[in-house]
């Protein structure tokens, strides 16, 4: 391929850029291992919820599963990022993946033995969240050590496809497996799936901190660093507008009945639509390579999310509503791709783990706060006002923020400044 042909191909590219998978065997193994393990985790997440309901018959008890997962993820997310900046990230990734595999094996063993205790399931969920909080920052902070900077945006698009694919396929497959072969089979498959992730981690090169002899990484130092880096800080602030002001997921069961005259199946479609759009956002992401103003792209993506949610609030046709939610999911993935790329490129290596820890806390806690806001507004007014008003508030908020964050708007991927 000549030097003239390469830029022309770049201009024509629409679908995801597979260059990171072609050029790096380490990244390729890590990507494949993560894909398999995400599907397995999705199976287990659904299986645990089903098992808790079978034992208790209580929707509230099922809701507690999310709480037992959220609290450790938020608490240990920051510390997991600090640890990732202190020790060999490959070793930390191996520890986290091994712990998760052991926990899935414990679930399978208990199910085979007929040990059905809700407290045991809650404890496993909490420990799984701890392993995830240790593993995720290390895994994300590894990628800039495996790929050159110009391939990070493409890698983040591919990573977004992994997470969304696991979210879509894992629960569906889990429901089929539990229905035909029981909980023990679903948990066993998940435990075996982690071997793909373990193998990928094992084959990676050692990744100790780049600054040997540096002092122990501090969570507070990471937060202070973020406080003095306006562009990196803006990536989190802009995302919070979408997650807190325009998060309609908690209202899906109500609007499925009130707006569309549907049932649980309709609710499932509403939940799946943003995930489908998010997967499409990863698949059709090649055009993003041509964008240099990543901050501006994030602002536009968040505004597009808000507009799509507001349009969903006005729709009373199910298929139009699903289309609006799919567009919102596409915009969300686009924002996430540019956000992760900025954190990986603009932040120094010794801070990447802690920034990923903050990212986990924001992503885990933001939507829960958004659910609370949407539910409260809907109770005080109506679901329509909560959804449409929230979407418009998101657009207004991100518009005002963009006037303040001039440096963020001008952020250039070719001259990254944190």
Steps between C-alpha positions, in 0.01 A plus 500: 500500500643837404505812709229651277270198528515486879340843566236427234410175674484690832252747350281219366498298822160467666521181701719438805874528447650153562861617487568434873385138457718454193819661631518389866477133599489600868205734449329241278520235774385748765206609285387144430541398866295799613226416247462146633512605866246784450250252354561267794452783750175601330375142540588494869345842569165383368529156662560652845198730464281206395629284785440772761142536375447123504616486862318808633220579255579866572578767241654708779748220574595494133551877512745455787728306263577829325569674831740228618684541171497880487642579845823293469546619143487865609707451816771283345499665156721788614735271692518257209619783280764602755625141525517483119740797507720332762547135403551298183170543315526156344527344846206701630292397199586135564400531867166663413414248226604206719284625787200538270549148361521354852179679599315364197629153588371549855155588362501186285614280790229636730234449230611140437494435876148645535619782724248778436555797733431860406771629735757284323395640161519858629850435638616356166358800312685741732829311459454490123468878504826526696678284241354713223613819673855363512502353151335771290741793568801275443357358179414842358832656603683216321375594155719813451800276576395253228410739217632825352297816578350523151329160548342568840175645366449193283583276797243676718236453229581128491486485881157664500378225267624236745309648795180556304514156339539341842213708639270394215600137449599396853161544675311351205728197493484478878121481494511215246768306691324536836170394345643186339790399726468685833697759690799273553561475124486878450747558785731226370507653152588838652786349703638331188459822298741678734778268381499695172566821692762330720680362196505843336636661818763228542636558149537875550841652574574624851372855557658646813473875572709699252659705781683244711533591864210745492304546820184298561216628285246701697130531422509861620793578271296367209203720592730803541650429157152485348410827671787678325438354152193677358466295181511165676265630768260616229468145364342392830286811544353478151407135551321580826260731314379201300497245781329713766264723303393269215498143629152352433576130563319489838181616328500234226257263680252784550522653152477156337148475642389865504631611161512185291240274664764230536627255758828351620599419142461867407717596796765258377497666159541843660799375699657332196461797261776722651730197520437423132578861412815484711616186318431672169703795627803274533445323168453824303785696655764513226402854399602625844869465408464822304394701807774691682285713736417227749361737762263652247396151391414409861287814542311429177448135598358593842267755338389234249426264790284766667310579180436131431370446857276807471362369170436162665298681768277647230452176306193282541584258221711210624721472193573873494579482872738209445671691219549801730654278769729334245622843386564588865704181543705581189573850634598359840753262346649778288546713812658209689748425220632857489493528882711189553741601225556839662568340839749254350685749282499822705567343841850384599546126552540533877148650525308283253393240754359756741314683225346170392402445863320836505338404169364177654353692795334757271363238260375280784352774716377752242220288346373400847472867593332560165247226578421675828456838329278358224286304746458798732404741221259245353327458839471876548385572142472226236729259312468714186627812678777301670629352172453792262592761760808302598615474139455873443673580830794290383521695174475834682754397763759376252446811289573731794797284601645521148502880528704470819735221385662677206825304534305175495329605176838575344669177619707363210583130484826586319603730787340344810492720810347359820 
